[in-house]
Amino acid sequence: MKGDGICREFMKKGGITVMEDEKEIIRRTEQMVKEKLESEGSGHDWWHIVRVVHNAQHISKTETVDAWVVTMGALLHDVIDDKVVVDPDLERANLESWLENQGVSQYHIDQILAIIDTISFKHGFEALPSLEAEVVQDADRLDAIGAVGIARCFTYSGSKGSPIHDPNLFPRESMTPDQYRRGDSSAINHFYEKLLTLKDKMNTEEGYRIACERHQFMEQYLQQFFAEWDGFA
């Protein structure tokens, strides 16, 4: 767990450090999340969590937020998601009980669960409950774009049996959450249905700055992809 580099001291804006008992809860949460997601095969695995936490901690340095809540929200943001669990409602109840058993206050449990419940892309333009949620959402979305985002896109599409590209399948312009999860699409269409839209949906200035760089890389990648697909690269 040490080598994953999550449980490190970092500062909230204004110089407030994470307390020792809070760091211990983070350590136990890391262990639990790693056990649940280490073998996950759709791109929502443990290393995705590590990257999202690091992104969130980086953005937290530029915003006035509760850094501990941000870290906990980032660590737990996928553990009850319908992409990785069969019964999200049951897992949500189990997670709330687990947090209570770790000594997390109900106030903080509510904050963490509010982050988990609202940051997913499937929720569209729903208002987020806090700046902490905005930071975690940006951190998660940053891992969906750029070089790693491209790799995750193809991993997820492959895990769902979707093709790399099908010229007869066109990107969908509007979708219900169920259509987004289960409708016919392809890895390349996913760029147009989601990934290329994320830059302009970032909440924080730092998230947007990083997203612009990663967005440009994806555009360059798609240019090369279509050139090779058409056979004259």
N, C-alpha and C positions, 0 to 999 in steps of 0.2 A: 504494500500500500504506500510505503514511503516514497518509492520511486515514481509514483504517479504524480506527485507534486501538487496535489490539491490542497491538503491541509497545511498551508503555510500562512504565516502572519502577513496580513496586508492591512492597509489603512483605509478607513472611510475618509471622505473629504472632510477636513476639519481636524484630522489627526486622532480620531478615536479608534483604538485597536480592538480586535476581536478578543473576548475574554477567554481564559483557559477552559472553563466549563463548556463554553460554546464550541471551542476547538475540539473538545473531546466528543461532543455530539456529532460534529462534522466527521470525525474519524469513524465513529460507529455507523454513520449514514453511508459513508464511502464503502465500508465493508459490505453492508446490506445491498446496496445498489450494484456493486461489482458482482456479487453472487447471483443476483437476478439477471443481469444483462451481459455477463461475460461471453456467453455463447450465442447471443442474439445475432441473427444473420441477415437483417434487412438494412443495415446501416445505422441502427439505433442502439448500438452496442456500448460497452463500457468506455471505449476510447472516444466515442462521440460525446459521452457525458464529460469526460476529462477536458476535451476541447471547449465545450460549452461553458464549463466552470471557469476555465482560464480566460475565455472571451469576456465572461460576465465580470470577473474580478478586474480585468483591464478596464472595461467601460466604467465600472464602479468608481474608479479613481478620478473620473471626470464628472461625476454626478454626486449630489447629496443624497445618499441612500443608506439604508441599514445593510451593511456589507454581509453580515451573517445571514440575514433573510435571503439576500440575493444568492449567496453560495448554496444555501439549503434548497432554494427553489430550482437552481440550475442542476444540482445533484439529482433531484427527485422528479424533474419535469416529465420524464418518459416512463416512469415505473408503473403508472396506471393507465397508460395510453392504449387505445384499442388497436394500435399497430402491434403491440407486444404482449397484450394480455387478453384473455377470453372474456372476462367479466369485469369491466372497468369500475362499475359501482361497488362490487364486492371488494376489489383491490383498493378502492378509495377508502372504504370503511376500515380495512385492515391497516392501511397506511396511517390513518388518523389514530388508531389504537396504538400502533407502533411508536408514533411520535409522542403520545401521552406517556408511554412506558419509558421513553428516554428522558422524561422530565421537561419536555418542551411545553411552554405555557400555551393555554388555549388561544391567547391573542396571537402568538407567533404561528401556531398551527393554522389558524384561519388565514393568516397572511400567506403562508406557504401554499396551502390548498388553493387559494384564490389565484396564485400564479399558475399553478399546474392546470387549473380549470379553464384558463382564459387565453394562454399564449399561443395555442396551436393555430396553424394556418387555416384549418377547417372552420374556425370560428369567424373567419372573414374580418370585418371591420368593427367588431365589438369593442367597446371602450374597455381599456384595461384598468384594473382597480388601483394601481399604485405605480410609482416611478420604479420600484423594485421589479414589478412585472414587466415594465417597458424595457428595462435593462436585460432581463433574462430572455425576453422575446428577441431582442436584437442579437444577443449572444447565440441563441439557437438558430436564428435565420442566417447569421454569418457562416455557420457550419454547413448550411445548405447551398452555399454559393462558392465560387472560386474553384481552385483545383480539387480540394477535398470534396466540395459540394458536387462536382462532376462525378467523382468516383462514387460517392454515396448515391447519386441519382441512378447510375447504372446498376449498382448493387441492389437497390430497392426494386427497380424494375425487373431485374432478373429473379429476385425472390418471389415476385408476384406473377411470373410467367409472361411478362410484357415484352414485346420485341424492342430491339435497339431503336429501329426506325421503320416506319411503314408509310411510304408516300401516299397511300390511300386513306390514312387516318389523319384527320386534320385536328389541330389544337382546339380544345373546347373553350368557348369564350365565357360561358356561365355554367356553374355546376352547383348542385346541392352537395352537402357534405357526403352523402352516400354515393353520389356519382363521382365525386372527387376520389373517394377511396376505391370504388369498384368498377367504374366505367372503363370501356375500352380506350386505351391510350398507348403511348410508347415512351421510351426514355427521352427521346428528342422532343416529343410534344410536351413533356414535363417542364422543359426549359421555358416554353412559351406560356404554359398554363400556370406556372408558379415561380420558377427560379429567377427569371428575368424581371419579374414584378417586385421582387423583394427590396431592391435598392431604394425605391421610392416609398416604401412602407416602413422604413427604419424610424425609430422613435428618438434616438439620441444623436447628437452631432458626431460623436466619435464612432458610433455604429455606422452612420451614413458615410463617413470618410472611408472607413475600411471597406464598406460595401461597394463603393464606387470603384475601387481598385479591383475587387473580385468580379464585379459585373463586367468590367472591360475584358478581363481574362476569359470569361465565358463567351463573350461576343467573338473574340478571336478564335476560340476553340470551335465554335459553330461554323465560322467561315471555313476553317480547315476541314471540318467534318464533311460539310456539303461538297467541298471541292473534291475530296477523296471519294465520297459516295458517288458522285457523278463521273468519276474515273479520269480526271485530267489534272490532279494535283501534281 
